[in-house]
Amino acid sequence: MNEPSTARRVDKPWGHELIWAHTDRYVGKVLVIEAGQQLSLQYHEQKDESIYVLSGRLRLELENDAGDLVTEELGPGAHRRIRTGRRHRFGGIERTELMEVSTPELDDVVRIEDDYNRI
């Protein structure tokens, strides 16, 4: 897999992603989540990811070691790791931009709940 020479925008119902690096070992992207929108409650079977909030306020739901979903608000400079298999969801309290770096399995999404009726 070759790294693209330019960033690639992918429109989503909650905002968009800007994939700025995609190799056979990692992916780098910026997620823009519009105010009041949220991604699916999901987990990954292979993908391991870390996020860094660039701007806005993010509502993060993340499964803890006991298997409970814990909700917290993150602002600019906050970061978290989302380990493989952990249920999680990102929501924009206000328009939020976050950097995500992950392993390269972009299609590894198991949706549990989705506001946009995606499978």
MMTF fields as JSON, N, C-alpha, C and O atoms, coordinates in Angstrom:
{
  "mmtfVersion": "1.0.0",
  "mmtfProducer": "UNKNOWN",
  "numBonds": 475,
  "numAtoms": 476,
  "numGroups": 119,
  "numChains": 1,
  "numModels": 1,
  "chainsPerModel": [1],
  "groupsPerChain": [119],
  "chainIdList": ["A"],
  "bondAtomList": [4, 2, 8, 6, 12, 10, 16, 14, 20, 18, 24, 22, 28, 26, 32, 30, 36, 34, 40, 38, 44, 42, 48, 46, 52, 50, 56, 54, 60, 58, 64, 62, 68, 66, 72, 70, 76, 74, 80, 78, 84, 82, 88, 86, 92, 90, 96, 94, 100, 98, 104, 102, 108, 106, 112, 110, 116, 114, 120, 118, 124, 122, 128, 126, 132, 130, 136, 134, 140, 138, 144, 142, 148, 146, 152, 150, 156, 154, 160, 158, 164, 162, 168, 166, 172, 170, 176, 174, 180, 178, 184, 182, 188, 186, 192, 190, 196, 194, 200, 198, 204, 202, 208, 206, 212, 210, 216, 214, 220, 218, 224, 222, 228, 226, 232, 230, 236, 234, 240, 238, 244, 242, 248, 246, 252, 250, 256, 254, 260, 258, 264, 262, 268, 266, 272, 270, 276, 274, 280, 278, 284, 282, 288, 286, 292, 290, 296, 294, 300, 298, 304, 302, 308, 306, 312, 310, 316, 314, 320, 318, 324, 322, 328, 326, 332, 330, 336, 334, 340, 338, 344, 342, 348, 346, 352, 350, 356, 354, 360, 358, 364, 362, 368, 366, 372, 370, 376, 374, 380, 378, 384, 382, 388, 386, 392, 390, 396, 394, 400, 398, 404, 402, 408, 406, 412, 410, 416, 414, 420, 418, 424, 422, 428, 426, 432, 430, 436, 434, 440, 438, 444, 442, 448, 446, 452, 450, 456, 454, 460, 458, 464, 462, 468, 466, 472, 470],
  "bondOrderList": [1, 1, 1, 1, 1, 1, 1, 1, 1, 1, 1, 1, 1, 1, 1, 1, 1, 1, 1, 1, 1, 1, 1, 1, 1, 1, 1, 1, 1, 1, 1, 1, 1, 1, 1, 1, 1, 1, 1, 1, 1, 1, 1, 1, 1, 1, 1, 1, 1, 1, 1, 1, 1, 1, 1, 1, 1, 1, 1, 1, 1, 1, 1, 1, 1, 1, 1, 1, 1, 1, 1, 1, 1, 1, 1, 1, 1, 1, 1, 1, 1, 1, 1, 1, 1, 1, 1, 1, 1, 1, 1, 1, 1, 1, 1, 1, 1, 1, 1, 1, 1, 1, 1, 1, 1, 1, 1, 1, 1, 1, 1, 1, 1, 1, 1, 1, 1, 1],
  "groupList": [{"groupName": "MET", "atomNameList": ["N", "CA", "C", "O"], "elementList": ["N", "C", "C", "O"], "formalChargeList": [0, 0, 0, 0], "bondAtomList": [1, 0, 2, 1, 3, 2], "bondOrderList": [1, 1, 2], "singleLetterCode": "M", "chemCompType": "L-PEPTIDE LINKING"}, {"groupName": "ASN", "atomNameList": ["N", "CA", "C", "O"], "elementList": ["N", "C", "C", "O"], "formalChargeList": [0, 0, 0, 0], "bondAtomList": [1, 0, 2, 1, 3, 2], "bondOrderList": [1, 1, 2], "singleLetterCode": "N", "chemCompType": "L-PEPTIDE LINKING"}, {"groupName": "GLU", "atomNameList": ["N", "CA", "C", "O"], "elementList": ["N", "C", "C", "O"], "formalChargeList": [0, 0, 0, 0], "bondAtomList": [1, 0, 2, 1, 3, 2], "bondOrderList": [1, 1, 2], "singleLetterCode": "E", "chemCompType": "L-PEPTIDE LINKING"}, {"groupName": "PRO", "atomNameList": ["N", "CA", "C", "O"], "elementList": ["N", "C", "C", "O"], "formalChargeList": [0, 0, 0, 0], "bondAtomList": [1, 0, 2, 1, 3, 2], "bondOrderList": [1, 1, 2], "singleLetterCode": "P", "chemCompType": "L-PEPTIDE LINKING"}, {"groupName": "SER", "atomNameList": ["N", "CA", "C", "O"], "elementList": ["N", "C", "C", "O"], "formalChargeList": [0, 0, 0, 0], "bondAtomList": [1, 0, 2, 1, 3, 2], "bondOrderList": [1, 1, 2], "singleLetterCode": "S", "chemCompType": "L-PEPTIDE LINKING"}, {"groupName": "THR", "atomNameList": ["N", "CA", "C", "O"], "elementList": ["N", "C", "C", "O"], "formalChargeList": [0, 0, 0, 0], "bondAtomList": [1, 0, 2, 1, 3, 2], "bondOrderList": [1, 1, 2], "singleLetterCode": "T", "chemCompType": "L-PEPTIDE LINKING"}, {"groupName": "ALA", "atomNameList": ["N", "CA", "C", "O"], "elementList": ["N", "C", "C", "O"], "formalChargeList": [0, 0, 0, 0], "bondAtomList": [1, 0, 2, 1, 3, 2], "bondOrderList": [1, 1, 2], "singleLetterCode": "A", "chemCompType": "L-PEPTIDE LINKING"}, {"groupName": "ARG", "atomNameList": ["N", "CA", "C", "O"], "elementList": ["N", "C", "C", "O"], "formalChargeList": [0, 0, 0, 0], "bondAtomList": [1, 0, 2, 1, 3, 2], "bondOrderList": [1, 1, 2], "singleLetterCode": "R", "chemCompType": "L-PEPTIDE LINKING"}, {"groupName": "VAL", "atomNameList": ["N", "CA", "C", "O"], "elementList": ["N", "C", "C", "O"], "formalChargeList": [0, 0, 0, 0], "bondAtomList": [1, 0, 2, 1, 3, 2], "bondOrderList": [1, 1, 2], "singleLetterCode": "V", "chemCompType": "L-PEPTIDE LINKING"}, {"groupName": "ASP", "atomNameList": ["N", "CA", "C", "O"], "elementList": ["N", "C", "C", "O"], "formalChargeList": [0, 0, 0, 0], "bondAtomList": [1, 0, 2, 1, 3, 2], "bondOrderList": [1, 1, 2], "singleLetterCode": "D", "chemCompType": "L-PEPTIDE LINKING"}, {"groupName": "LYS", "atomNameList": ["N", "CA", "C", "O"], "elementList": ["N", "C", "C", "O"], "formalChargeList": [0, 0, 0, 0], "bondAtomList": [1, 0, 2, 1, 3, 2], "bondOrderList": [1, 1, 2], "singleLetterCode": "K", "chemCompType": "L-PEPTIDE LINKING"}, {"groupName": "TRP", "atomNameList": ["N", "CA", "C", "O"], "elementList": ["N", "C", "C", "O"], "formalChargeList": [0, 0, 0, 0], "bondAtomList": [1, 0, 2, 1, 3, 2], "bondOrderList": [1, 1, 2], "singleLetterCode": "W", "chemCompType": "L-PEPTIDE LINKING"}, {"groupName": "GLY", "atomNameList": ["N", "CA", "C", "O"], "elementList": ["N", "C", "C", "O"], "formalChargeList": [0, 0, 0, 0], "bondAtomList": [1, 0, 2, 1, 3, 2], "bondOrderList": [1, 1, 2], "singleLetterCode": "G", "chemCompType": "PEPTIDE LINKING"}, {"groupName": "HIS", "atomNameList": ["N", "CA", "C", "O"], "elementList": ["N", "C", "C", "O"], "formalChargeList": [0, 0, 0, 0], "bondAtomList": [1, 0, 2, 1, 3, 2], "bondOrderList": [1, 1, 2], "singleLetterCode": "H", "chemCompType": "L-PEPTIDE LINKING"}, {"groupName": "LEU", "atomNameList": ["N", "CA", "C", "O"], "elementList": ["N", "C", "C", "O"], "formalChargeList": [0, 0, 0, 0], "bondAtomList": [1, 0, 2, 1, 3, 2], "bondOrderList": [1, 1, 2], "singleLetterCode": "L", "chemCompType": "L-PEPTIDE LINKING"}, {"groupName": "ILE", "atomNameList": ["N", "CA", "C", "O"], "elementList": ["N", "C", "C", "O"], "formalChargeList": [0, 0, 0, 0], "bondAtomList": [1, 0, 2, 1, 3, 2], "bondOrderList": [1, 1, 2], "singleLetterCode": "I", "chemCompType": "L-PEPTIDE LINKING"}, {"groupName": "TYR", "atomNameList": ["N", "CA", "C", "O"], "elementList": ["N", "C", "C", "O"], "formalChargeList": [0, 0, 0, 0], "bondAtomList": [1, 0, 2, 1, 3, 2], "bondOrderList": [1, 1, 2], "singleLetterCode": "Y", "chemCompType": "L-PEPTIDE LINKING"}, {"groupName": "GLN", "atomNameList": ["N", "CA", "C", "O"], "elementList": ["N", "C", "C", "O"], "formalChargeList": [0, 0, 0, 0], "bondAtomList": [1, 0, 2, 1, 3, 2], "bondOrderList": [1, 1, 2], "singleLetterCode": "Q", "chemCompType": "L-PEPTIDE LINKING"}, {"groupName": "PHE", "atomNameList": ["N", "CA", "C", "O"], "elementList": ["N", "C", "C", "O"], "formalChargeList": [0, 0, 0, 0], "bondAtomList": [1, 0, 2, 1, 3, 2], "bondOrderList": [1, 1, 2], "singleLetterCode": "F", "chemCompType": "L-PEPTIDE LINKING"}],
  "groupTypeList": [0, 1, 2, 3, 4, 5, 6, 7, 7, 8, 9, 10, 3, 11, 12, 13, 2, 14, 15, 11, 6, 13, 5, 9, 7, 16, 8, 12, 10, 8, 14, 8, 15, 2, 6, 12, 17, 17, 14, 4, 14, 17, 16, 13, 2, 17, 10, 9, 2, 4, 15, 16, 8, 14, 4, 12, 7, 14, 7, 14, 2, 14, 2, 1, 9, 6, 12, 9, 14, 8, 5, 2, 2, 14, 12, 3, 12, 6, 13, 7, 7, 15, 7, 5, 12, 7, 7, 13, 7, 18, 12, 12, 15, 2, 7, 5, 2, 14, 0, 2, 8, 4, 5, 3, 2, 14, 9, 9, 8, 8, 7, 15, 2, 9, 9, 16, 1, 7, 15],
  "groupIdList": [1, 2, 3, 4, 5, 6, 7, 8, 9, 10, 11, 12, 13, 14, 15, 16, 17, 18, 19, 20, 21, 22, 23, 24, 25, 26, 27, 28, 29, 30, 31, 32, 33, 34, 35, 36, 37, 38, 39, 40, 41, 42, 43, 44, 45, 46, 47, 48, 49, 50, 51, 52, 53, 54, 55, 56, 57, 58, 59, 60, 61, 62, 63, 64, 65, 66, 67, 68, 69, 70, 71, 72, 73, 74, 75, 76, 77, 78, 79, 80, 81, 82, 83, 84, 85, 86, 87, 88, 89, 90, 91, 92, 93, 94, 95, 96, 97, 98, 99, 100, 101, 102, 103, 104, 105, 106, 107, 108, 109, 110, 111, 112, 113, 114, 115, 116, 117, 118, 119],
  "secStructList": [7, 7, 7, 7, 1, 1, 7, 3, 3, 3, 3, 3, 6, 6, 3, 3, 3, 3, 3, 3, 3, 3, 7, 1, 1, 7, 3, 3, 3, 3, 3, 3, 3, 7, 6, 6, 7, 5, 7, 7, 3, 3, 3, 7, 1, 1, 7, 7, 3, 3, 3, 3, 3, 3, 3, 1, 7, 3, 3, 3, 3, 3, 3, 7, 6, 6, 1, 7, 3, 3, 3, 3, 3, 3, 7, 6, 6, 7, 3, 3, 3, 3, 7, 6, 6, 7, 7, 3, 3, 3, 3, 3, 1, 1, 1, 3, 3, 3, 3, 3, 3, 3, 7, 1, 7, 6, 6, 7, 7, 3, 3, 3, 3, 7, 6, 6, 7, 7, 7],
  "xCoordList": [0.856, 0.0, 0.894, 1.785, 0.674, 1.486, 0.841, -0.383, 1.668, 1.166, 0.68, 1.402, -0.541, -1.034, -0.201, 0.346, -0.113, 0.666, -0.106, 0.493, -1.426, -2.232, -3.216, -3.527, -3.693, -4.677, -5.989, -6.309, -6.737, -7.994, -9.127, -9.09, -10.134, -11.29, -12.354, -12.658, -12.913, -14.001, -15.165, -15.088, -16.249, -17.423, -18.15, -18.277, -18.628, -19.363, -20.631, -20.696, -21.651, -22.876, -22.668, -23.462, -21.634, -21.336, -20.325, -20.077, -19.733, -18.695, -17.842, -18.362, -16.515, -15.642, -14.304, -13.936, -13.597, -12.23, -11.304, -11.673, -10.113, -9.071, -7.919, -7.176, -7.777, -6.719, -5.452, -5.363, -4.475, -3.25, -2.065, -1.029, -2.198, -1.159, -1.84, -2.704, -1.465, -2.014, -0.945, -0.687, -0.331, 0.699, 0.264, -0.814, 1.077, 0.751, 0.986, 0.698, 1.506, 1.787, 0.978, 0.767, 0.522, -0.24, -1.085, -0.89, -2.045, -2.891, -2.916, -2.983, -2.862, -3.021, -4.177, -4.262, -5.079, -6.189, -6.654, -6.384, -7.356, -8.028, -9.519, -10.037, -10.212, -11.66, -12.264, -11.833, -13.265, -14.025, -15.436, -16.139, -15.841, -17.158, -17.97, -17.595, -19.077, -19.911, -20.618, -20.854, -20.949, -21.611, -22.899, -23.703, -23.092, -24.305, -24.325, -25.298, -23.277, -23.206, -22.289, -21.452, -22.46, -21.606, -21.387, -22.202, -20.279, -19.966, -20.731, -21.399, -20.639, -21.26, -20.631, -19.461, -21.429, -20.844, -20.269, -21.002, -18.977, -18.285, -17.111, -16.73, -16.552, -15.262, -14.554, -15.144, -13.285, -12.458, -11.879, -11.465, -11.854, -11.296, -9.785, -9.12, -9.219, -7.771, -7.192, -6.094, -7.928, -7.429, -7.155, -7.95, -6.024, -5.603, -5.385, -4.676, -5.984, -5.905, -5.651, -5.937, -5.106, -4.918, -5.434, -5.309, -6.029, -6.577, -5.959, -5.527, -5.926, -5.445, -6.396, -6.549, -7.038, -8.008, -7.271, -6.47, -7.555, -6.935, -7.738, -7.168, -9.082, -9.947, -11.341, -11.712, -12.108, -13.475, -13.557, -12.593, -14.747, -14.976, -15.557, -16.577, -14.9, -15.254, -15.891, -15.386, -17.002, -17.553, -17.046, -17.354, -16.275, -15.714, -16.392, -16.385, -16.978, -17.457, -16.44, -16.176, -15.858, -14.809, -14.962, -15.118, -14.916, -15.02, -13.783, -12.656, -14.003, -12.876, -12.526, -13.121, -11.568, -11.107, -12.2, -12.142, -13.209, -14.31, -15.422, -16.389, -15.29, -16.314, -17.429, -18.42, -17.281, -18.279, -17.915, -16.739, -18.948, -18.712, -18.628, -19.537, -17.532, -17.314, -17.287, -16.599, -18.057, -18.127, -17.307, -17.399, -16.498, -15.739, -15.679, -15.82, -15.468, -15.322, -13.845, -13.117, -13.411, -12.009, -11.93, -12.749, -10.949, -10.713, -9.362, -8.673, -8.98, -7.714, -6.525, -6.365, -5.708, -4.525, -4.755, -3.792, -6.013, -6.3, -6.089, -6.282, -5.696, -5.447, -5.802, -5.758, -6.156, -6.495, -6.112, -6.053, -5.858, -5.65, -6.919, -7.493, -7.353, -8.504, -7.957, -7.635, -7.863, -7.269, -8.219, -9.439, -7.661, -8.422, -9.471, -9.172, -10.708, -11.783, -12.568, -13.606, -12.116, -12.82, -13.947, -13.73, -15.149, -16.263, -15.977, -15.442, -16.347, -16.104, -16.997, -17.517, -17.157, -17.891, -17.361, -17.084, -17.227, -16.83, -18.047, -18.802, -18.25, -19.346, -18.86, -18.031, -19.379, -19.008, -19.939, -21.092, -19.457, -20.227, -20.336, -21.384, -19.241, -19.191, -18.353, -17.802, -18.249, -17.454, -16.058, -15.372, -15.653, -14.42, -13.521, -13.985, -12.248, -11.241, -10.298, -9.791, -10.066, -9.12, -8.23, -8.64, -7.01, -6.037, -6.16, -6.228, -6.189, -6.209, -5.053, -4.849, -4.301, -3.301, -3.685, -4.098, -3.544, -3.995, -3.229, -2.467, -3.464, -3.023, -3.879, -4.902, -3.498, -4.092, -5.44, -5.881, -6.1, -7.34, -8.547, -9.347, -8.679, -9.732, -11.14, -12.066, -11.333, -12.673, -13.044, -14.105, -12.205, -12.437, -13.301, -12.796, -14.607, -15.553, -16.73, -17.407, -16.973, -18.155, -19.077, -18.811, -20.173, -21.1, -22.099, -22.68, -22.293, -23.258, -24.522, -25.633, -24.347, -25.447, -24.999, -23.82, -25.967, -25.61, -26.792, -27.888, -26.584, -27.643, -28.073, -29.13, -27.28, -27.515, -27.919, -27.898, -28.286, -28.76, -27.775, -28.176, -26.475, -25.463, -25.303, -25.483, -24.965, -24.773, -23.378, -23.017],
  "yCoordList": [-1.172, 0.0, 1.225, 1.339, 2.132, 3.341, 4.485, 4.582, 5.343, 6.538, 7.51, 7.773, 8.059, 8.996, 10.27, 10.666, 10.909, 12.139, 13.325, 14.335, 13.214, 14.275, 13.653, 12.464, 14.476, 14.001, 13.688, 14.286, 12.74, 12.3, 12.554, 12.07, 13.314, 13.61, 12.533, 12.147, 12.057, 11.077, 11.676, 11.824, 12.021, 12.584, 11.511, 10.372, 11.886, 10.999, 11.713, 12.938, 10.994, 11.685, 12.589, 13.502, 12.356, 13.142, 14.254, 15.064, 14.308, 15.284, 14.746, 14.393, 14.678, 14.079, 13.669, 14.076, 12.849, 12.44, 12.969, 13.027, 13.349, 13.721, 12.753, 12.881, 11.792, 10.781, 11.362, 11.55, 11.642, 12.288, 11.333, 11.695, 10.127, 9.095, 7.74, 7.496, 6.851, 5.492, 4.563, 4.543, 3.799, 2.851, 1.45, 1.282, 0.463, -0.902, -1.094, -2.169, -0.071, -0.189, 0.758, 0.472, 1.883, 2.854, 3.756, 3.84, 4.437, 5.43, 6.674, 6.576, 7.84, 9.105, 9.859, 9.986, 10.367, 11.143, 12.183, 12.093, 13.172, 14.175, 13.914, 13.821, 13.797, 13.65, 14.99, 15.616, 15.431, 16.63, 16.158, 15.633, 16.353, 15.93, 17.19, 18.024, 17.333, 18.524, 18.528, 17.473, 19.71, 19.874, 19.054, 19.111, 18.296, 17.506, 16.184, 15.438, 15.875, 14.623, 13.643, 14.04, 12.35, 11.341, 10.177, 9.903, 9.511, 8.306, 7.136, 7.289, 5.989, 4.772, 4.382, 4.665, 3.723, 2.966, 1.733, 0.988, 1.504, 0.5, -0.098, 0.357, -1.135, -1.671, -2.217, -2.348, -2.535, -3.054, -4.404, -4.594, -5.324, -6.653, -6.673, -7.507, -5.767, -5.707, -4.316, -4.173, -3.312, -1.933, -1.447, -1.674, -0.781, -0.145, 1.321, 1.622, 2.244, 3.645, 4.545, 4.19, 5.714, 6.758, 8.055, 8.308, 8.892, 10.168, 11.307, 11.134, 12.487, 13.716, 14.82, 15.064, 15.494, 16.539, 17.817, 18.346, 18.302, 19.523, 20.765, 21.781, 20.676, 21.812, 21.303, 20.189, 22.14, 21.791, 21.001, 20.906, 20.435, 19.608, 18.28, 18.237, 17.208, 15.848, 15.102, 15.147, 14.417, 13.474, 12.093, 11.598, 11.491, 10.167, 9.163, 9.317, 8.136, 6.978, 5.885, 5.559, 5.308, 4.316, 3.232, 3.519, 1.995, 0.844, 0.745, 0.816, 0.58, 0.448, -1.028, -1.907, -1.293, -2.663, -3.563, -4.781, -2.976, -3.757, -4.03, -4.724, -3.486, -3.696, -2.668, -2.824, -1.6, -0.538, 0.592, 0.901, 1.211, 2.4, 3.608, 3.864, 4.345, 5.543, 6.726, 6.695, 7.786, 8.973, 10.092, 10.35, 10.754, 11.909, 12.946, 12.636, 14.177, 15.282, 15.597, 15.735, 15.709, 16.015, 17.314, 17.564, 18.14, 19.386, 19.356, 18.336, 20.459, 20.521, 20.059, 20.459, 19.22, 18.686, 17.36, 16.682, 16.977, 15.692, 14.563, 14.741, 13.416, 12.27, 10.986, 10.914, 9.966, 8.657, 7.585, 7.829, 6.406, 5.222, 4.387, 4.181, 3.908, 3.012, 1.652, 1.427, 0.774, -0.543, -1.445, -1.295, -2.364, -3.346, -4.003, -4.422, -4.089, -4.766, -3.897, -4.335, -2.675, -1.798, -1.052, -0.43, -1.119, -0.346, 1.145, 1.541, 1.957, 3.39, 4.165, 3.621, 5.458, 6.365, 7.779, 8.177, 8.533, 9.934, 10.785, 10.456, 11.877, 12.803, 14.232, 14.564, 15.081, 16.488, 17.293, 17.526, 17.722, 18.628, 19.963, 20.609, 20.355, 21.456, 20.938, 19.84, 21.699, 21.23, 20.869, 21.69, 19.63, 19.088, 18.561, 17.902, 18.854, 18.276, 17.46, 17.934, 16.216, 15.383, 14.63, 14.271, 14.398, 13.62, 12.172, 11.89, 11.262, 9.837, 9.163, 9.367, 8.36, 7.488, 6.064, 5.806, 5.15, 3.788, 2.796, 3.157, 1.541, 0.481, 0.601, 1.284, -0.035, 0.297, -0.337, -0.203, -1.008, -1.728, -0.776, -0.775, 0.026, 1.043, 0.458, 1.105, -0.73, -1.322, -2.17, -2.794, -2.203, -3.009, -2.221, -1.676, -2.166, -1.456, -2.391, -2.814, -2.71, -3.473, -2.484, -2.064, -2.116, -1.127, -1.806, -2.836, -1.216, -1.711, -0.859, -1.386, 0.463, 1.418, 2.466, 2.814, 2.971, 3.974, 4.897, 4.432, 6.195, 7.181, 7.297, 7.859, 6.781, 6.968, 5.668, 5.588, 4.653, 3.357, 2.669, 2.001, 2.835, 2.1, 0.722, 0.553, -0.236, -1.616, -1.776, -2.859],
  "zCoordList": [0.0, 0.0, 0.0, 0.842, -0.919, -1.013, -0.258, -0.183, 0.297, 0.959, -0.104, -1.066, 0.045, -0.964, -0.959, 0.07, -2.134, -2.225, -1.661, -1.292, -1.591, -0.993, -0.016, -0.09, 0.892, 1.855, 1.133, 0.106, 1.694, 1.093, 2.082, 3.214, 1.653, 2.495, 2.285, 1.156, 3.406, 3.372, 4.154, 5.374, 3.446, 4.108, 4.897, 4.448, 6.08, 6.984, 7.405, 7.301, 7.882, 8.3, 9.522, 9.746, 10.3, 11.498, 11.255, 12.148, 10.053, 9.732, 8.599, 7.541, 8.815, 7.807, 8.411, 9.513, 7.649, 7.978, 6.896, 5.723, 7.291, 6.359, 6.591, 7.564, 5.7, 5.836, 5.222, 4.009, 6.078, 5.612, 5.517, 4.959, 6.049, 5.909, 5.928, 6.77, 5.013, 4.987, 4.425, 3.222, 5.317, 4.913, 5.332, 5.902, 5.059, 5.483, 6.979, 7.506, 7.682, 9.111, 9.994, 11.172, 9.439, 10.238, 9.353, 8.141, 10.01, 9.355, 10.236, 11.461, 9.607, 10.311, 9.695, 8.473, 10.542, 10.009, 11.006, 12.204, 10.484, 11.291, 11.15, 10.037, 12.286, 12.291, 12.676, 13.644, 11.916, 12.24, 12.56, 11.697, 13.815, 14.28, 14.523, 15.347, 13.811, 13.952, 15.306, 15.894, 15.789, 17.085, 17.121, 16.19, 18.193, 18.373, 17.633, 17.74, 16.887, 16.127, 16.851, 17.662, 16.543, 17.157, 16.205, 15.324, 16.405, 15.657, 16.26, 17.283, 15.642, 16.165, 17.495, 17.753, 18.337, 19.439, 18.769, 18.118, 18.915, 18.109, 18.859, 19.938, 18.25, 18.689, 17.469, 16.396, 17.643, 16.557, 16.961, 18.104, 16.032, 16.296, 16.143, 16.758, 15.331, 15.117, 15.354, 15.892, 14.955, 14.974, 16.396, 17.308, 16.564, 17.813, 17.462, 16.502, 18.224, 17.84, 19.038, 20.181, 18.745, 19.745, 19.159, 17.96, 20.041, 19.601, 20.391, 21.531, 19.755, 20.368, 19.937, 18.74, 20.886, 20.568, 20.178, 20.948, 18.971, 18.471, 18.856, 19.254, 18.734, 19.06, 19.382, 19.014, 20.076, 20.428, 21.724, 22.484, 21.955, 23.136, 22.676, 21.988, 23.06, 22.653, 23.822, 24.944, 23.554, 24.532, 24.125, 23.041, 25.002, 24.748, 25.661, 26.882, 25.067, 25.811, 25.537, 24.379, 26.601, 26.428, 27.484, 28.671, 27.038, 27.941, 28.813, 28.323, 30.121, 31.047, 31.258, 30.634, 32.131, 32.373, 32.934, 32.762, 33.611, 34.191, 33.18, 33.495, 31.959, 30.941, 30.952, 30.24, 31.764, 31.842, 30.885, 30.692, 30.282, 29.466, 30.389, 31.178, 30.281, 31.079, 30.116, 29.096, 30.459, 29.611, 30.239, 31.439, 29.403, 29.869, 28.767, 27.584, 29.179, 28.236, 28.077, 29.06, 26.827, 26.539, 25.757, 24.873, 26.081, 25.37, 24.677, 24.703, 24.06, 23.329, 24.171, 25.324, 23.573, 24.236, 24.946, 25.306, 25.154, 25.806, 24.8, 23.597, 25.304, 24.425, 25.147, 26.375, 24.364, 24.906, 23.889, 22.684, 24.412, 23.567, 23.621, 24.69, 22.459, 22.372, 21.948, 20.782, 22.902, 22.652, 21.874, 21.953, 21.137, 20.373, 21.267, 22.385, 20.762, 21.48, 22.439, 22.935, 22.724, 23.666, 22.953, 21.913, 23.522, 22.976, 23.199, 24.235, 22.207, 22.316, 21.35, 20.375, 21.655, 20.776, 21.008, 22.139, 19.907, 19.956, 19.63, 18.714, 20.367, 20.088, 20.176, 21.023, 19.298, 19.309, 20.204, 19.841, 21.365, 22.216, 21.492, 21.494, 20.881, 19.927, 18.761, 18.842, 17.694, 16.558, 17.061, 17.669, 16.796, 17.354, 16.243, 15.312, 16.351, 15.461, 16.317, 17.333, 15.891, 16.611, 15.648, 14.544, 16.084, 15.328, 15.783, 16.979, 14.822, 15.147, 14.426, 13.229, 15.164, 14.559, 14.947, 16.078, 13.997, 14.259, 13.399, 12.502, 13.714, 12.819, 11.55, 11.58, 10.445, 9.149, 8.798, 7.656, 9.708, 9.375, 9.355, 10.29, 8.304, 8.228, 8.217, 8.709, 7.678, 7.576, 8.789, 8.797, 9.796, 10.994, 11.981, 12.962, 11.709, 12.569, 12.831, 11.894, 14.088, 14.485, 15.192, 16.318, 14.51, 15.065, 15.996, 15.654, 17.181, 18.167, 18.111, 18.136, 18.034, 17.888, 16.879, 16.809, 16.088, 15.09, 14.85, 14.539, 14.992, 14.783, 13.327, 13.04, 12.416, 10.982, 10.291, 9.063, 11.065, 10.555, 9.623, 8.67, 9.899, 9.125, 9.768, 10.974, 8.943, 9.433, 9.985, 10.445]
}
